[in-house]
């Protein structure tokens, strides 16, 4: 496979991970003695930001240079 195709596939996978992390951050709830929902929410937001940035960078690198 060509390098551009591999980079585009990786970018699409990271975009899906970003969407999943955003959904997890929005829907996480917690209660009880050991409530870790705020920590999980922060981790999900961090993962979404990092994967979103990587998605954009990889997608731009996948464009053919003319």
C-alpha positions as CSV (number, residue, x, y, z in Angstrom):
1,X,0.0,0.0,0.0
2,X,1.1,3.5,-0.6
3,X,2.2,5.8,2.2
4,X,-0.6,8.3,1.6
5,X,-3.3,5.6,1.9
6,X,-1.8,4.3,5.2
7,X,-1.7,7.9,6.6
8,X,-5.3,8.5,5.5
9,X,-6.5,5.3,7.2
10,X,-4.6,6.2,10.4
11,X,-6.2,9.6,10.3
12,X,-9.7,8.2,10.0
13,X,-9.0,5.8,12.8
14,X,-7.8,8.6,15.0
15,X,-10.9,10.7,14.1
16,X,-13.1,7.8,15.2
17,X,-11.1,7.6,18.5
18,X,-11.7,11.3,18.9
19,X,-15.4,11.0,18.5
20,X,-15.6,8.1,20.9
21,X,-13.6,10.0,23.5
22,X,-15.9,13.0,23.2
23,X,-19.0,10.8,23.6
24,X,-17.4,9.2,26.7
25,X,-16.5,12.6,28.2
26,X,-20.1,13.8,27.7
27,X,-21.8,10.7,29.1
28,X,-19.6,9.8,32.0
29,X,-21.5,9.9,35.3
30,X,-20.6,8.7,38.8
31,X,-21.7,8.6,42.4
32,X,-20.8,6.9,45.5
33,X,-17.9,6.7,47.8
34,X,-15.1,6.6,45.2
35,X,-16.3,8.9,42.5
36,X,-13.7,9.1,39.7
37,X,-16.0,10.5,37.0
38,X,-14.2,13.9,37.0
39,X,-10.9,12.3,36.5
40,X,-12.2,10.0,33.7
41,X,-13.9,13.1,32.1
42,X,-10.6,15.0,32.1
43,X,-8.7,12.0,30.6
44,X,-11.3,11.6,27.9
45,X,-11.1,15.3,27.0
46,X,-7.3,15.1,26.9
47,X,-7.4,12.0,24.6
48,X,-9.9,13.7,22.3
49,X,-7.7,16.9,22.0
50,X,-4.5,14.9,21.3
51,X,-6.1,12.6,18.8
52,X,-7.9,15.5,17.1
53,X,-4.6,17.3,16.7
54,X,-2.9,14.2,15.4
55,X,-5.7,13.6,13.0
56,X,-5.3,17.0,11.4
57,X,-1.5,16.7,11.2
58,X,-1.6,13.2,9.7
59,X,-4.3,14.2,7.2
60,X,-2.2,17.2,6.0
61,X,0.9,15.0,5.7
62,X,-1.1,12.5,3.6
63,X,-1.8,15.0,0.8
64,X,0.4,14.5,-2.2
65,X,3.1,17.2,-2.8
66,X,2.9,18.6,-6.3
